[in-house]
Structures are given as structure tokens and as C-alpha cells.
């Protein structure tokens, strides 16, 4: 049974990597000090998923399971993809 408002589509976060749309809580820019701390805390706790394929991190995706996913795609671009999937 599907909860109201829950979505199961996939969000392309670049380089053949995808995240389940219904699990995304936030898509943020990685440049601020709090986001750098969030990334480091997640790394130390084993909650960090690096999907950058060795490129510069341009977006951080936070999931409802408290995992932190790094992407080399701009946060704005991922947000647009998220909104497009939401409209379908």
C-alpha cells in the first residue's frame, strides 16, 4: 500500500547514479560551513555516499534515512529534475 504523497520514481544525480525520489529530504549547495560539517560528520559515521565519480561536489542530497549523498551535478539542476519528476 502506498502512502499518500509518497513517490517511487528515480532522480538522476549524474553519471548513471540515481536516488529514489520519495527518500529525498533536501538538495543543498555544498559551499557553506554547515554543509561542510554535515558532510564530514556523515563521513565519520559511515552515512556518506559519494556519487561524484571523482569530480568536484556541486550538490549535497540528504535523505530521510539520514544518508548524505554527494553529486557532481549543480543543486539547481537536480532541483529542476526533481520538480519535473514531481509533475509526472
Number of C-alpha atoms within 10 A of each C-alpha: 3 7 6 6 6 10 14 11 16 16 20 17 25 15 12 8 13 13 16 13 18 16 19 19 12 13 21 18 15 21 12 10 9 10 15 14 12 16 21 15 14 17 15 9 10 11 16 19 16 16 20 19 14 9 11 11 20 17 25 28 23 19 18 11 10 14 19 25 23 24 28 19 20 18 21 14 12 21 17 11 15 19 12 11 14 12 6 6
